[in-house]
Amino acid sequence: MSDRSRSVLRAAIPPARSLVPSVLLGVAAGLSTVALLASSAWLIARAAEQPPVLYLQVAVVGVRAFALGRAVFRYLERLAGHDAAFRQLAEIRAGVFERMLPLAPDGLAASRRGDLLARFVGDVDDLQNVSLRIVQPVASAVVVLVAALAGLAWLAPASALAVGLCLVAGTAIAALAQVVLAARADARLAPLRGELQGAIVEHVQALDVLVAFDAAAAGRERIRRLGARLERATRTRASAVGLAAAAMSAVGGFAAAASLAAAQPLLADGRVDGPTFALLCLVPLAIAEVATAIPVAIGSLRVVRASARRVADAVPEDPPAELPAPPADDRVAAPAPVGTPAIRLRGVRAHWPRPTHHDQAGDVVHGDAAAASGPTAPAALDALDLDLGPGERLLVEGPSGAGKTTLAHVLVRFLEYEGSYRIGGIEARDLDPGAVRRLVGLVEQRPWLFEEDVRQNLLFARDTATDDELLDVLDRVGLRDWVEQRGGLDAPVGERGTLVSGGQAQRLALARAMLADFPVLVLDEPTASVDPQRAETLLRDLLDAAGRDRSVVLISHTGAPAGLVDRRVRLARANQPAA
């Protein structure tokens, strides 16, 4: 197991102030279980001797107290344990998200979204078992077992020894049975769940294309096969867990028989009375019940280790070289320029990150590691010189594959670059990438719209904006009448904007950019999803709404009508600019 996987497992263990109360409550519940059976056995046997009822009152009260205590302490232990475990899951999930942020979006573009979702949700959820099924139950069980065996040893040392040997042998057999029957299934559960999640997400996202080409049946068959494999692994693991539980139940019977055999000479010699003998015979059943937590923990350990490895590998430890990194810790980032800055690129080259893939075990193999010995991929943007003055409108055109989108991602620092890229006279790599993105905003070719209403899709750009400000910016991009006709700002946009057209999505994206008040706007193929008859109108509206107080880089492979831009730069397929 790697150091990163171990750190994930350690992060899943609650701090002592949260863990200790659940352990103590588990100890109280376990001791109540043992004491309940002990007091019940003693009471029944003593009552058979028909003593005065006063001699039984303490045992009667004990049975009632331990029965109530067992239920109450178990409930409180579950409550405290789950609260602590869920708090740790929240921290782990937030940590994974924070590790993803420096890679987004280009460092995650080639990742399988379904598998990444499975790691972020399912595998992180599995880590709750580190506390709930391993650390806390085992710690509580060990304390209870030591106390119970010590109590037996005080009454009959031979019985305690016999019960202890049965517990050790039975626990070892149950754990070995799980290893033999379910070790492979335990290790494959999390990767199989990720594969199935990935296949389902990919199938749903491409369903319209698959149906159009009559290929949906093949996708469903793949999902069915993955589901069958996951079902087999789950059944195998469940069977192993059931057999281990059955083995521990059998251990209870053997331990009771061994204790009976060891205590029988003591009863014959008169060294213990009948009620005590009954206690020695029945308490091993409760002790075996408490010991069941140990083989369950051993089986759960394999599952959480596999999940921890997948959570650790969800994001590479070091960002790929093709992605920007924040300024080194030993120097302070340069202050961001004020106002609308001039932009100057000289000899800029950029590469897209190498894609990730998965090995046969379902683990991520990141592109840099996989291609370390391979040839360097050609630059997607090569030796580009470009100038953009304050308030200027620049058209960057060229065929597909010429590096237009690469340029857009370099300008907003989604991609690292070679050469010089200066913003307001400051080298971009000397600025924090977040500071660059507060200056340069990107309206993508396919803007992301959340499955919320219009208001929420705008507010995340500036959460302090009032409804009047939102309506004003919608009016500037030509959407106010359309929004009011649909019921106002509460109008839904559908999942990923399915209820709006391509042009309306572009206008909403521009409205968000204007709310964020970027001094420089990059419009990447804004008319790609619009029919040619409406493309020119949309383009004019977008540029008019952007105004002359901000610079605009318009990226398009179809060009722009005369008079809309101040200057044009053309990228050839060889990534060499031609004015």
C-alpha positions as CSV (number, residue, x, y, z in Angstrom):
1,M,0.0,0.0,0.0
2,S,1.3,3.4,-1.0
3,D,2.0,6.3,1.5
4,R,-0.9,8.2,-0.1
5,S,-3.3,5.3,0.5
6,R,-2.2,5.1,4.1
7,S,-2.7,8.8,4.6
8,V,-6.3,8.4,3.2
9,L,-6.9,5.6,5.8
10,R,-5.5,7.7,8.6
11,A,-7.7,10.6,7.5
12,A,-10.7,8.4,7.8
13,I,-10.0,7.7,11.5
14,P,-11.8,10.4,13.7
15,P,-9.7,12.3,16.2
16,A,-9.5,11.0,19.7
17,R,-12.0,13.4,21.1
18,S,-14.6,12.0,18.7
19,L,-13.4,8.4,18.6
20,V,-13.0,7.7,22.4
21,P,-16.7,8.4,23.3
22,S,-17.9,5.9,20.7
23,V,-15.3,3.3,21.9
24,L,-16.4,3.7,25.5
25,L,-20.0,3.4,24.6
26,G,-19.2,0.3,22.6
27,V,-17.4,-1.1,25.6
28,A,-20.5,-0.3,27.8
29,A,-22.8,-2.0,25.3
30,G,-20.5,-5.1,25.1
31,L,-20.1,-5.4,28.9
32,S,-23.9,-5.0,29.2
33,T,-24.3,-7.9,26.7
34,V,-22.0,-10.2,28.7
35,A,-23.4,-9.1,32.1
36,L,-27.0,-9.6,30.9
37,L,-26.4,-13.2,30.0
38,A,-24.4,-13.8,33.2
39,S,-27.0,-12.3,35.4
40,S,-29.8,-14.1,33.5
41,A,-28.0,-17.5,33.8
42,W,-27.3,-16.9,37.5
43,L,-30.9,-15.8,38.2
44,I,-32.6,-18.7,36.5
45,A,-30.3,-21.3,38.2
46,R,-30.6,-19.6,41.6
47,A,-34.4,-19.3,41.3
48,A,-34.6,-23.0,40.6
49,E,-33.3,-23.5,44.2
50,Q,-36.4,-21.6,45.5
51,P,-34.6,-19.2,47.9
52,P,-36.4,-16.3,49.6
53,V,-37.3,-13.7,46.9
54,L,-35.1,-11.1,48.6
55,Y,-32.0,-13.1,47.5
56,L,-33.1,-12.6,43.9
57,Q,-33.9,-8.9,43.9
58,V,-30.4,-7.8,43.0
59,A,-30.2,-10.2,40.0
60,V,-33.7,-9.2,38.8
61,V,-32.7,-5.5,38.9
62,G,-29.4,-6.4,37.2
63,V,-31.2,-8.2,34.3
64,R,-33.5,-5.2,33.7
65,A,-30.6,-2.7,34.0
66,F,-28.3,-4.6,31.6
67,A,-31.1,-5.2,29.1
68,L,-31.9,-1.5,29.0
69,G,-28.2,-0.6,29.1
70,R,-27.4,-2.8,26.2
71,A,-30.0,-1.2,23.9
72,V,-29.3,2.4,25.1
73,F,-25.5,2.1,25.0
74,R,-25.7,0.5,21.5
75,Y,-27.9,3.3,20.2
76,L,-25.6,6.0,21.6
77,E,-22.5,4.1,20.3
78,R,-24.0,4.0,16.8
79,L,-25.0,7.7,17.0
80,A,-21.6,8.9,18.2
81,G,-19.7,6.6,15.9
82,H,-21.6,7.6,12.8
83,D,-21.4,11.2,13.6
84,A,-17.7,11.1,13.9
85,A,-17.2,8.9,10.8
86,F,-19.5,11.2,8.6
87,R,-17.5,14.2,9.7
88,Q,-14.3,12.6,8.5
89,L,-16.0,11.7,5.2
90,A,-16.9,15.3,4.7
91,E,-13.2,16.3,5.3
92,I,-12.0,13.6,2.9
93,R,-14.4,14.6,0.2
94,A,-13.5,18.2,0.5
95,G,-9.8,17.3,0.3
96,V,-10.3,15.3,-2.9
97,F,-12.2,18.3,-4.4
98,E,-9.4,20.6,-3.4
99,R,-6.9,18.3,-5.1
100,M,-9.0,18.3,-8.2
101,L,-9.3,22.1,-8.4
102,P,-5.7,22.7,-9.7
103,L,-6.3,20.1,-12.5
104,A,-9.7,21.4,-13.6
105,P,-10.7,21.5,-16.3
106,D,-8.0,20.4,-18.7
107,G,-6.3,18.0,-16.3
108,L,-9.5,16.1,-15.8
109,A,-10.8,16.3,-19.4
110,A,-9.7,12.8,-20.3
111,S,-10.9,11.2,-17.0
112,R,-13.9,9.0,-17.1
113,R,-16.6,11.1,-15.4
114,G,-18.5,8.1,-14.1
115,D,-15.5,6.5,-12.5
116,L,-14.4,9.8,-11.0
117,L,-17.9,10.2,-9.6
118,A,-17.7,6.7,-8.1
119,R,-14.4,7.5,-6.4
120,F,-15.7,10.8,-5.1
121,V,-18.9,9.3,-3.8
122,G,-18.9,5.6,-3.4
123,D,-15.3,5.0,-2.5
124,V,-15.2,7.9,0.0
125,D,-18.4,6.5,1.5
126,D,-16.7,3.1,2.0
127,L,-14.1,4.8,4.1
128,Q,-16.6,5.2,6.9
129,N,-16.0,1.5,7.7
130,V,-12.5,2.3,8.8
131,S,-14.0,3.8,11.9
132,L,-17.4,2.0,12.1
133,R,-16.3,-1.6,11.3
134,I,-12.6,-1.7,12.1
135,V,-11.1,0.7,14.6
136,Q,-14.0,1.4,17.0
137,P,-15.6,-2.2,17.1
138,V,-12.2,-3.9,17.5
139,A,-11.1,-1.5,20.2
140,S,-14.4,-2.0,22.1
141,A,-14.3,-5.8,21.5
142,V,-10.8,-6.1,22.8
143,V,-11.6,-4.3,26.0
144,V,-14.8,-6.3,26.6
145,L,-13.1,-9.6,25.8
146,V,-10.2,-8.9,28.2
147,A,-12.6,-7.9,31.0
148,A,-14.9,-10.9,30.4
149,L,-12.1,-13.4,30.3
150,A,-10.6,-11.8,33.5
151,G,-14.0,-12.2,35.2
152,L,-14.1,-15.9,34.1
153,A,-10.6,-16.4,35.3
154,W,-11.5,-15.0,38.7
155,L,-14.3,-17.7,38.9
156,A,-12.6,-20.6,37.1
157,P,-9.2,-20.1,35.5
158,A,-9.5,-23.3,33.5
159,S,-12.8,-22.1,31.9
160,A,-11.2,-18.8,31.0
161,L,-8.3,-20.6,29.3
162,A,-10.6,-22.9,27.4
163,V,-12.8,-20.1,26.2
164,G,-9.8,-18.0,25.2
165,L,-8.3,-20.8,23.1
166,C,-11.6,-21.4,21.4
167,L,-11.9,-17.7,20.6
168,V,-8.4,-17.5,19.1
169,A,-8.8,-20.6,17.0
170,G,-12.3,-19.7,15.9
171,T,-11.4,-16.1,15.0
172,A,-8.4,-17.3,13.0
173,I,-10.5,-19.9,11.1
174,A,-13.2,-17.3,10.3
175,A,-10.7,-14.8,9.1
176,L,-8.9,-17.4,7.0
177,A,-12.2,-18.5,5.5
178,Q,-12.9,-14.9,4.4
179,V,-9.4,-14.6,2.9
180,V,-9.8,-17.8,0.9
181,L,-13.4,-17.1,-0.2
182,A,-13.6,-13.4,-0.7
183,A,-10.1,-11.8,-0.9
184,R,-10.3,-11.2,-4.6
185,A,-13.9,-10.1,-4.5
186,D,-13.1,-7.6,-1.7
187,A,-10.3,-6.1,-3.7
188,R,-12.5,-5.9,-6.9
189,L,-15.6,-4.4,-5.4
190,A,-14.6,-0.8,-5.6
191,P,-13.0,-0.9,-9.1
192,L,-16.0,-2.8,-10.5
193,R,-18.4,-0.2,-9.0
194,G,-16.3,2.5,-10.7
195,E,-16.4,0.7,-14.1
196,L,-20.1,0.2,-13.9
197,Q,-20.7,3.8,-12.9
198,G,-18.5,5.0,-15.7
199,A,-20.2,2.8,-18.3
200,I,-23.7,4.1,-17.2
201,V,-22.7,7.7,-17.3
202,E,-21.1,7.4,-20.7
203,H,-24.1,5.5,-22.0
204,V,-26.6,8.1,-20.8
205,Q,-24.6,11.1,-22.0
206,A,-24.2,9.6,-25.5
207,L,-27.7,8.0,-25.6
208,D,-29.0,10.2,-28.5
209,V,-26.0,9.3,-30.7
210,L,-26.2,5.6,-29.8
211,V,-29.9,5.4,-30.6
212,A,-29.3,7.3,-33.9
213,F,-26.7,4.8,-35.0
214,D,-28.5,1.7,-33.5
215,A,-25.7,1.1,-31.1
216,A,-27.5,1.4,-27.8
217,A,-28.0,-2.3,-27.4
218,A,-24.2,-2.9,-27.3
219,G,-23.9,-0.3,-24.5
220,R,-26.7,-1.9,-22.5
221,E,-25.0,-5.3,-22.9
222,R,-21.7,-3.9,-21.6
223,I,-23.6,-2.4,-18.6
224,R,-25.3,-5.7,-18.0
225,R,-22.0,-7.6,-18.1
226,L,-20.4,-5.2,-15.6
227,G,-23.5,-5.4,-13.4
228,A,-23.3,-9.2,-13.4
229,R,-19.6,-9.1,-12.4
230,L,-20.3,-6.7,-9.6
231,E,-23.2,-8.8,-8.5
232,R,-21.0,-11.9,-8.4
233,A,-18.3,-10.1,-6.4
234,T,-20.9,-8.8,-4.0
235,R,-22.5,-12.2,-3.5
236,T,-19.1,-13.8,-3.0
237,R,-18.3,-11.3,-0.3
238,A,-21.7,-11.6,1.4
239,S,-21.4,-15.3,1.4
240,A,-17.9,-15.1,3.0
241,V,-19.2,-12.7,5.6
242,G,-22.2,-15.0,6.4
243,L,-19.9,-18.0,6.7
244,A,-17.7,-16.1,9.1
245,A,-20.7,-15.1,11.2
246,A,-21.8,-18.7,11.2
247,A,-18.3,-19.8,12.2
248,M,-18.3,-17.4,15.1
249,S,-21.7,-18.7,16.2
250,A,-20.3,-22.2,16.2
251,V,-17.3,-20.9,18.2
252,G,-19.8,-19.7,20.8
253,G,-21.1,-23.2,21.1
254,F,-17.7,-24.8,21.3
255,A,-16.6,-22.2,23.8
256,A,-19.6,-23.0,26.0
257,A,-18.9,-26.7,25.7
258,A,-15.2,-26.2,26.6
259,S,-16.1,-24.0,29.6
260,L,-18.6,-26.6,30.8
261,A,-16.0,-29.4,30.5
262,A,-13.4,-27.2,32.4
263,A,-15.8,-26.2,35.1
264,Q,-17.4,-29.6,35.7
265,P,-14.7,-30.8,38.0
266,L,-15.0,-27.6,40.1
267,L,-18.8,-28.3,40.4
268,A,-18.1,-31.9,41.4
269,D,-15.6,-30.8,44.1
270,G,-18.0,-28.2,45.4
271,R,-15.7,-25.3,44.6
272,V,-18.5,-23.6,42.6
273,D,-22.2,-23.7,43.1
274,G,-24.9,-24.4,40.6
275,P,-25.7,-20.8,39.7
276,T,-22.0,-20.0,39.1
277,F,-21.7,-23.2,37.0
278,A,-24.6,-22.0,34.8
279,L,-22.9,-18.6,34.5
280,L,-19.6,-20.3,33.4
281,C,-21.5,-22.4,30.8
282,L,-23.6,-19.5,29.2
283,V,-21.3,-16.5,29.3
284,P,-19.0,-17.8,26.5
285,L,-22.0,-17.4,24.2
286,A,-22.0,-13.7,24.9
287,I,-18.2,-13.5,24.6
288,A,-18.3,-15.1,21.2
289,E,-21.0,-12.6,20.1
290,V,-18.7,-9.7,21.0
291,A,-15.7,-11.4,19.3
292,T,-17.7,-11.5,16.0
293,A,-16.5,-7.9,15.4
294,I,-12.9,-9.1,14.8
295,P,-13.4,-11.2,11.6
296,V,-15.8,-8.6,10.3
297,A,-13.1,-6.0,10.7
298,I,-10.5,-8.2,9.0
299,G,-12.9,-8.6,6.0
300,S,-13.7,-4.9,5.9
301,L,-10.1,-3.9,5.9
302,R,-9.5,-5.3,2.4
303,V,-12.5,-3.3,1.1
304,V,-11.4,0.0,2.6
305,R,-7.9,-0.5,1.5
306,A,-9.1,-0.9,-2.1
307,S,-11.3,2.2,-1.7
308,A,-8.5,4.2,-0.1
309,R,-6.2,3.4,-3.0
310,R,-8.8,4.5,-5.5
311,V,-9.4,7.8,-3.6
312,A,-5.7,8.4,-3.4
313,D,-5.2,7.8,-7.1
314,A,-8.3,9.8,-8.2
315,V,-6.0,12.8,-8.6
316,P,-2.2,12.6,-9.3
317,E,0.0,13.7,-6.5
318,D,1.9,16.2,-8.7
319,P,-0.1,18.2,-11.4
320,P,1.0,17.3,-15.0
321,A,3.6,19.6,-16.4
322,E,1.1,20.9,-19.0
323,L,-1.0,22.5,-16.2
324,P,-0.1,25.8,-14.5
325,A,1.2,25.7,-10.9
326,P,0.9,28.5,-8.4
327,P,4.0,30.6,-7.7
328,A,6.6,28.9,-5.6
329,D,6.2,29.2,-1.8
330,D,9.5,30.9,-1.5
331,R,8.3,34.0,-3.4
332,V,5.1,36.1,-3.3
333,A,2.9,36.2,-6.4
334,A,3.1,39.5,-8.2
335,P,0.2,41.9,-7.7
336,A,-2.5,41.7,-10.4
337,P,-2.8,44.6,-12.8
338,V,-5.6,47.1,-12.3
339,G,-8.0,48.1,-15.0
340,T,-8.1,46.7,-18.5
341,P,-4.6,45.3,-19.1
342,A,-2.7,45.0,-22.4
343,I,-1.8,41.4,-23.3
344,R,1.3,40.3,-25.1
345,L,2.4,36.8,-26.2
346,R,5.8,36.0,-27.6
347,G,6.8,32.6,-28.8
348,V,4.1,30.9,-26.8
349,R,3.9,27.1,-27.1
350,A,1.5,24.8,-25.2
351,H,0.6,21.1,-24.9
352,W,-2.6,19.4,-23.8
353,P,-2.1,17.0,-20.8
354,R,-1.5,13.4,-21.6
355,P,-4.7,11.4,-21.0
356,T,-5.1,9.0,-18.1
357,H,-6.1,5.3,-18.4
358,H,-6.8,2.4,-16.1
359,D,-4.9,-0.8,-15.7
360,Q,-6.5,-4.2,-15.4
361,A,-7.0,-3.7,-11.6
362,G,-8.9,-0.6,-12.2
363,D,-6.2,1.7,-10.9
364,V,-5.4,5.0,-12.6
365,V,-2.3,5.3,-14.7
366,H,-1.7,8.9,-15.2
367,G,-0.5,10.1,-18.6
368,D,2.9,11.5,-17.5
369,A,3.9,8.2,-15.9
370,A,2.5,6.1,-18.8
371,A,4.2,8.1,-21.4
372,A,7.4,8.9,-19.5
373,S,9.5,6.9,-22.0
374,G,7.5,7.8,-25.1
375,P,8.1,10.6,-27.6
376,T,7.0,14.1,-26.7
377,A,3.6,15.0,-28.2
378,P,3.6,17.8,-30.7
379,A,2.6,21.2,-29.4
380,A,-1.0,22.1,-29.8
381,L,0.0,25.8,-30.0
382,D,3.4,26.6,-31.4
383,A,5.5,29.8,-31.4
384,L,2.5,32.2,-31.3
385,D,3.1,36.0,-31.2
386,L,0.0,38.1,-30.3
387,D,-0.9,41.5,-29.0
388,L,-4.1,42.8,-27.5
389,G,-4.5,46.4,-26.5
390,P,-6.9,47.7,-23.8
391,G,-10.5,47.8,-25.2
392,E,-9.4,46.1,-28.5
393,R,-11.5,43.5,-30.3
394,L,-9.3,40.8,-31.8
395,L,-10.5,37.9,-34.1
396,V,-8.5,34.7,-34.0
397,E,-9.6,32.5,-36.8
398,G,-8.4,29.3,-38.4
399,P,-9.4,25.7,-39.2
400,S,-10.1,23.0,-36.6
401,G,-6.9,21.8,-34.9
402,A,-5.0,25.1,-35.5
403,G,-4.8,25.7,-31.7
404,K,-7.6,28.3,-31.2
405,T,-9.1,26.6,-28.1
406,T,-5.6,25.9,-26.8
407,L,-4.9,29.7,-27.0
408,A,-8.1,30.3,-25.1
409,H,-7.1,28.0,-22.3
410,V,-3.6,29.5,-22.2
411,L,-5.0,33.0,-21.8
412,V,-7.1,31.9,-18.8
413,R,-4.2,29.8,-17.4
414,F,-5.9,26.4,-17.7
415,L,-2.8,25.3,-19.6
416,E,0.9,26.0,-18.9
417,Y,2.9,27.7,-21.6
418,E,6.4,28.1,-22.9
419,G,7.6,31.5,-24.0
420,S,6.3,34.8,-22.7
421,Y,2.7,35.8,-21.8
422,R,2.5,39.2,-20.2
423,I,-0.6,40.8,-18.7
424,G,-0.2,44.5,-18.1
425,G,3.5,44.0,-18.3
426,I,3.6,41.2,-15.7
427,E,4.5,37.6,-16.7
428,A,1.4,35.5,-16.3
429,R,3.3,32.6,-14.5
430,D,4.3,35.1,-11.8
431,L,0.7,35.7,-11.0
432,D,-1.5,33.2,-9.2
433,P,-3.7,31.4,-11.8
434,G,-6.8,32.5,-9.9
435,A,-5.7,36.1,-10.2
436,V,-5.4,35.7,-14.0
437,R,-8.9,34.2,-14.2
438,R,-10.2,37.3,-12.4
439,L,-8.8,39.4,-15.2
440,V,-9.4,37.1,-18.2
441,G,-12.8,35.4,-18.5
442,L,-13.7,32.6,-20.9
443,V,-17.1,32.0,-22.5
444,E,-16.7,28.4,-23.8
445,Q,-18.1,26.9,-27.0
446,R,-20.4,24.8,-24.9
447,P,-21.0,26.7,-21.7
448,W,-22.0,24.7,-18.7
449,L,-25.5,25.4,-17.4
450,F,-26.5,23.9,-14.1
451,E,-29.8,22.1,-13.5
452,E,-31.2,25.2,-11.7
453,D,-33.2,28.2,-12.6
454,V,-31.9,31.3,-14.4
455,R,-31.2,33.1,-11.2
456,Q,-28.9,30.4,-9.7
457,N,-27.1,30.1,-13.0
458,L,-26.2,33.8,-12.8
459,L,-25.7,34.2,-9.1
460,F,-22.6,32.0,-8.8
461,A,-20.7,34.6,-10.9
462,R,-21.6,37.3,-8.3
463,D,-23.7,36.0,-5.4
464,T,-24.4,39.5,-4.1
465,A,-26.3,40.6,-7.3
466,T,-29.9,41.7,-6.9
467,D,-32.8,40.6,-9.1
468,D,-32.8,44.0,-10.7
469,E,-29.1,43.7,-11.6
470,L,-29.7,40.2,-13.0
471,L,-32.5,41.5,-15.2
472,D,-30.4,44.4,-16.3
473,V,-27.5,42.2,-17.4
474,L,-30.0,39.9,-19.2
475,D,-31.4,42.9,-21.0
476,R,-27.9,43.8,-22.2
477,V,-27.4,40.3,-23.7
478,G,-30.9,40.3,-25.2
479,L,-32.6,37.7,-22.9
480,R,-34.8,39.8,-20.6
481,D,-38.0,39.5,-22.7
482,W,-37.4,35.7,-23.1
483,V,-36.8,35.2,-19.4
484,E,-39.9,37.2,-18.5
485,Q,-42.0,35.3,-21.0
486,R,-40.9,32.0,-19.2
487,G,-41.9,33.3,-15.8
488,G,-38.9,35.3,-14.7
489,L,-35.7,34.4,-13.0
490,D,-37.2,31.3,-11.6
491,A,-37.4,29.7,-15.1
492,P,-35.6,26.4,-15.2
493,V,-32.8,25.8,-17.8
494,G,-32.9,22.0,-17.6
495,E,-30.1,19.5,-17.1
496,R,-27.0,21.0,-18.8
497,G,-29.2,23.6,-20.5
498,T,-31.5,21.2,-22.3
499,L,-34.4,23.7,-22.1
500,V,-32.5,26.6,-23.9
501,S,-31.1,26.9,-27.4
502,G,-27.4,27.2,-28.2
503,G,-27.6,30.9,-28.7
504,Q,-29.5,31.4,-25.5
505,A,-26.9,29.4,-23.6
506,Q,-24.2,31.6,-25.1
507,R,-26.0,34.7,-24.0
508,L,-26.5,33.3,-20.5
509,A,-22.8,32.6,-20.4
510,L,-21.9,36.1,-21.5
511,A,-24.3,37.5,-18.8
512,R,-22.4,35.5,-16.2
513,A,-19.1,36.9,-17.5
514,M,-20.4,40.4,-17.4
515,L,-21.6,40.0,-13.8
516,A,-18.1,38.8,-12.9
517,D,-16.8,42.0,-14.6
518,F,-13.8,40.5,-16.4
519,P,-11.6,43.2,-18.0
520,V,-10.7,40.8,-20.8
521,L,-13.2,38.4,-22.4
522,V,-12.4,35.3,-24.5
523,L,-15.3,34.1,-26.6
524,D,-14.5,30.6,-27.9
525,E,-16.7,29.7,-31.0
526,P,-19.8,31.5,-29.6
527,T,-21.8,30.8,-32.8
528,A,-20.9,27.1,-33.1
529,S,-24.3,25.9,-31.8
530,V,-26.3,28.5,-33.8
531,D,-27.6,28.2,-37.4
532,P,-25.8,30.4,-39.9
533,Q,-28.8,32.7,-40.4
534,R,-28.7,33.7,-36.7
535,A,-25.0,33.5,-36.2
536,E,-24.2,37.1,-37.3
537,T,-27.0,38.6,-35.2
538,L,-25.8,36.6,-32.1
539,L,-22.2,37.7,-32.7
540,R,-23.2,41.4,-33.0
541,D,-25.3,41.2,-29.9
542,L,-22.6,39.5,-27.9
543,L,-19.9,42.1,-28.9
544,D,-22.3,45.0,-28.3
545,A,-23.2,43.7,-24.9
546,A,-19.5,43.3,-24.0
547,G,-19.0,47.0,-24.7
548,R,-15.9,48.9,-25.5
549,D,-14.7,49.1,-21.9
550,R,-13.2,45.6,-22.0
551,S,-11.0,43.8,-24.4
552,V,-12.4,40.9,-26.4
553,V,-10.7,37.9,-28.0
554,L,-13.1,36.4,-30.5
555,I,-12.2,32.8,-31.5
556,S,-14.0,31.5,-34.6
557,H,-13.2,29.2,-37.5
558,T,-15.9,31.0,-39.6
559,G,-14.7,34.5,-39.1
560,A,-16.8,37.6,-38.4
561,P,-18.5,40.3,-40.5
562,A,-16.5,43.4,-41.3
563,G,-16.6,46.2,-38.7
564,L,-17.2,44.0,-35.7
565,V,-13.5,43.5,-34.8
566,D,-10.5,45.8,-34.9
567,R,-7.9,43.3,-36.0
568,R,-7.6,39.7,-37.2
569,V,-5.1,37.0,-36.6
570,R,-5.2,33.7,-38.5
571,L,-3.8,30.4,-37.1
572,A,-2.7,27.9,-39.7
573,R,-2.9,24.2,-39.1
574,A,0.8,24.2,-38.4
575,N,0.1,26.6,-35.5
576,Q,1.9,29.5,-37.2
577,P,0.0,32.8,-37.1
578,A,-0.6,34.7,-40.3
579,A,-2.0,38.2,-40.1
